[in-house]
Amino acid sequence: MSEYVIITDSSCDVSPELLAQWEVPFVSLSVKFDEDAESFANFDMPFDRFYDRMRKGSVARTSAVNLEDFKEAFEPWLRQGKDLLYIGFSSGLSTTVNSGAMAAKELAEAYPERKILVVDSLAASAGFGLLLWLTVQEKRRGASLEEAAKFAEDTKLHVCHWFTVDDLVYLKRGGRVSAAACFVGGLLDIKPVLHMDDPGHLINMFKVRGRRASIKALADKYGELALDPGKDTVYISHGDCIDDAKLLEKMLQERYGASVALTTYVGPVIGSHSGPGTLALFFLGRER
């Protein structure tokens, strides 16, 4: 069986240190504030500083990984005689995975003896990270390149993404809520609850009144959809609102006996669109 490397991109919101422990190299999407001349990679700016700038009114915009960046990341492994499994950011949110697939196709011609498989995670943030971690475990258990890719494909539509945001203005900028809905929602303290659908898009599912109610709604969805409540792997990501993440973790523990395996920041690439105060819950479910 040929040796292979799992490679990913930074929108998984798993820290470089933890990815190194998983032996997963990554390529990075980039972010730029409108008032700055230079862009920065997803992990380059401290996350609390990034969100502080957003709270002060700065607007951040993101850029996908391009074809040449992927070729530069893939080729050293191919030269070492290793095959590749690239698991990438949802095609419903970014062109990144498509660029990775194009790079894989071009490099396959230059390295015909090597295999490069690409999986569109249809996931984002720590939901993407959860799929990645589960696939790494399969590899560690001895799965071949093809078996690991099939596992990721078979599992990805069972990775539930449920999240809420604290300020509708960021969803308004992305066209996900109207200006009128944003204004009224701000007056009435309306909080949306969203999820990632099967094509990998962020979908507004329902609204509740008040932050605590929105956090409770995330816990409710865990109880409703989790495959193995209290025994499965649960991840949380947050947009610089660690106290809310701890509250959600407490609800999951008290109601279902669930333990949170990883709590991480929503990185700048995702946070640029969802804003400070984003809180997201990820777990395996019967369906998304």
C-alpha positions in Angstrom: 0.0 0.0 0.0 1.4 3.4 -1.0 2.1 5.9 1.7 -0.1 8.9 1.5 -0.6 12.3 3.2 -3.9 14.0 4.1 -3.7 17.7 3.4 -6.3 20.4 4.1 -6.9 24.1 4.2 -7.1 26.7 7.0 -10.9 27.0 6.9 -11.1 23.9 9.1 -10.3 26.3 12.0 -8.0 23.7 13.6 -4.8 25.4 14.8 -1.5 24.7 13.0 -0.1 23.1 16.2 -3.0 20.6 16.3 -2.8 19.9 12.6 0.9 19.2 13.0 0.0 16.7 15.7 -2.5 15.1 13.3 0.3 15.1 10.7 -1.9 17.1 8.3 -0.2 20.0 6.3 -2.4 22.8 5.1 -2.8 25.7 2.7 -4.2 29.0 3.9 -7.0 31.2 2.6 -6.4 34.9 3.2 -8.2 37.8 4.6 -7.9 41.6 4.0 -9.4 44.5 5.8 -10.6 47.2 3.5 -8.4 49.9 5.0 -5.2 47.7 4.8 -2.9 47.4 1.8 -1.9 43.8 2.7 -3.8 40.6 3.2 -2.9 38.1 5.9 -3.3 34.3 6.2 -6.0 32.8 8.3 -3.8 32.1 11.3 -1.5 35.1 11.0 -3.5 37.6 13.1 -4.4 36.9 16.7 -8.1 36.1 16.6 -9.1 38.4 19.5 -7.4 41.2 17.6 -9.2 40.3 14.4 -12.6 40.4 16.1 -11.8 43.6 18.0 -11.2 45.3 14.6 -14.5 44.0 13.3 -16.3 45.3 16.4 -14.8 48.7 15.7 -16.2 48.7 12.2 -13.5 47.3 10.0 -14.8 45.2 7.1 -12.8 42.1 6.2 -12.9 40.3 2.9 -11.6 36.8 2.1 -9.7 35.2 -0.8 -9.6 31.6 -1.8 -6.5 29.5 -2.3 -5.4 29.6 -6.0 -4.2 27.0 -8.3 -0.5 27.8 -8.1 -0.6 27.8 -4.3 -2.0 24.3 -4.4 0.6 23.1 -6.8 3.3 24.5 -4.6 1.8 22.7 -1.6 1.1 19.4 -3.3 4.3 18.9 -5.4 6.9 18.4 -2.6 4.9 15.4 -1.3 4.6 13.9 -4.8 8.3 14.3 -5.3 8.8 12.2 -2.1 6.8 9.4 -3.7 3.7 10.0 -1.6 0.1 10.0 -2.7 -2.3 12.8 -1.5 -5.8 13.1 -0.1 -6.9 16.7 -0.1 -10.0 17.5 2.0 -11.2 21.0 1.2 -13.5 23.8 2.3 -17.1 23.5 1.1 -17.6 24.3 -2.6 -20.9 25.9 -1.5 -18.9 28.7 0.2 -15.6 29.0 -1.7 -13.8 28.1 -4.9 -10.9 26.8 -2.9 -11.7 23.1 -3.3 -12.2 23.5 -7.0 -8.7 25.1 -7.3 -7.4 22.1 -5.4 -9.0 19.7 -7.8 -7.6 21.6 -10.8 -4.1 21.5 -9.3 -4.5 17.8 -8.7 -5.5 17.2 -12.3 -2.5 19.2 -13.6 -0.1 17.4 -11.3 -1.4 14.0 -12.2 -0.1 14.5 -15.7 3.4 15.4 -14.3 3.3 12.5 -11.8 1.4 9.7 -13.4 2.6 7.2 -10.9 1.1 9.1 -8.0 -2.5 9.4 -6.9 -4.2 12.6 -5.8 -7.7 12.3 -4.5 -9.9 15.4 -3.6 -12.9 15.4 -1.2 -15.2 18.4 -1.1 -16.0 18.4 2.6 -19.2 20.5 2.1 -18.3 21.7 5.6 -16.8 24.7 7.3 -15.0 25.8 10.5 -14.7 23.1 13.2 -17.3 21.0 11.4 -14.8 20.7 8.6 -12.2 20.1 11.3 -14.3 17.3 12.8 -14.6 15.5 9.4 -10.8 15.9 9.0 -10.1 14.4 12.5 -12.3 11.4 11.9 -10.6 10.8 8.6 -7.2 11.0 10.3 -8.3 8.3 12.7 -9.3 6.1 9.8 -5.8 6.6 8.3 -4.2 5.8 11.7 -6.3 2.6 11.8 -4.7 1.5 8.5 -7.2 2.8 5.9 -5.8 3.0 2.4 -5.9 6.2 0.4 -9.1 5.1 -1.3 -10.6 3.9 1.9 -9.9 7.1 3.7 -11.4 9.1 0.8 -14.5 7.0 0.8 -14.9 7.3 4.5 -14.8 11.1 4.2 -17.3 11.1 1.4 -19.6 8.7 3.3 -19.4 10.7 6.5 -19.5 14.4 5.4 -23.3 14.6 5.1 -23.6 13.3 8.7 -21.5 16.2 10.1 -24.1 18.5 11.6 -23.3 22.3 11.7 -25.7 24.4 13.9 -24.8 27.9 14.7 -26.0 31.3 15.7 -24.7 34.9 15.4 -24.9 37.8 17.8 -25.3 40.6 15.3 -27.3 40.4 12.1 -25.3 43.1 10.3 -22.7 40.6 9.1 -25.3 38.4 7.6 -26.9 41.5 6.0 -23.6 42.3 4.3 -23.5 38.8 2.9 -27.0 39.1 1.6 -28.4 36.4 4.0 -30.8 38.8 5.7 -32.5 42.0 4.4 -31.7 45.5 5.7 -35.2 45.6 7.2 -34.9 42.3 8.9 -31.5 43.4 10.3 -33.0 46.6 11.7 -36.0 44.9 13.2 -33.9 42.0 14.5 -31.6 44.5 16.3 -34.6 46.2 18.0 -36.2 43.0 19.1 -33.0 41.1 20.0 -33.8 38.5 17.4 -31.1 35.8 16.9 -31.1 33.5 13.9 -30.3 29.8 14.1 -28.6 28.5 11.0 -27.1 25.3 9.7 -25.1 23.9 6.8 -27.2 22.1 4.2 -26.2 19.2 2.1 -24.9 21.3 -0.8 -22.6 23.1 1.7 -24.5 26.4 2.0 -25.3 28.3 5.2 -29.1 28.3 5.6 -31.2 30.4 8.0 -33.5 27.9 9.7 -35.4 29.7 12.4 -35.2 32.7 14.8 -35.5 33.0 18.5 -35.5 36.0 20.8 -32.4 36.5 23.0 -28.9 35.2 23.0 -29.5 32.5 25.7 -32.5 31.1 23.7 -30.3 30.8 20.6 -27.6 28.9 22.6 -30.3 26.6 24.0 -31.6 26.0 20.5 -28.1 24.7 19.5 -28.2 22.2 22.5 -31.8 21.2 21.5 -30.6 20.3 18.0 -27.9 18.1 19.4 -30.5 16.2 21.4 -32.7 15.9 18.3 -30.1 14.9 15.7 -27.0 13.3 17.4 -26.3 9.8 16.4 -25.0 8.8 19.8 -25.8 11.5 22.3 -23.3 11.7 25.2 -20.8 9.4 23.6 -19.9 11.0 20.3 -17.3 13.6 19.4 -18.5 17.1 19.7 -16.7 20.3 18.6 -17.6 24.0 19.3 -16.2 27.0 17.6 -16.8 30.6 18.6 -16.2 34.2 17.3 -14.5 35.5 20.4 -17.2 34.6 22.8 -15.7 31.9 25.0 -18.2 32.4 27.8 -21.0 31.5 25.5 -19.1 28.5 24.3 -18.6 27.4 27.9 -22.4 27.9 28.5 -23.2 25.7 25.5 -20.7 23.1 26.7 -22.4 23.1 30.2 -25.8 22.6 28.6 -24.6 19.7 26.6 -23.0 18.1 29.6 -26.0 18.6 31.9 -28.7 17.6 29.5 -27.0 14.8 27.5 -23.7 13.9 29.3 -21.8 15.1 26.3 -18.2 16.1 26.5 -16.7 18.7 24.1 -13.5 17.4 22.5 -12.4 20.6 21.0 -13.3 24.3 21.5 -11.7 26.6 18.9 -12.1 30.0 17.4 -14.0 30.6 14.3 -11.1 31.9 12.2 -11.0 35.1 10.2 -12.0 33.4 6.9 -15.4 32.3 8.3 -15.6 35.1 10.9 -15.4 37.7 8.2 -18.9 36.6 7.1 -20.5 35.7 10.4 -19.0 38.3 12.7 -18.0 38.5 16.4 -20.3 36.4 18.6 -20.7 33.6 16.2 -21.3 30.3 18.1 -21.3 27.0 16.4 -21.8 23.3 17.4 -20.7 20.3 15.4 -21.4 16.6 15.8 -22.3 13.5 13.9 -26.0 13.1 13.2 -28.5 11.0 11.3 -28.7 13.8 8.9 -27.6 17.4 8.8 
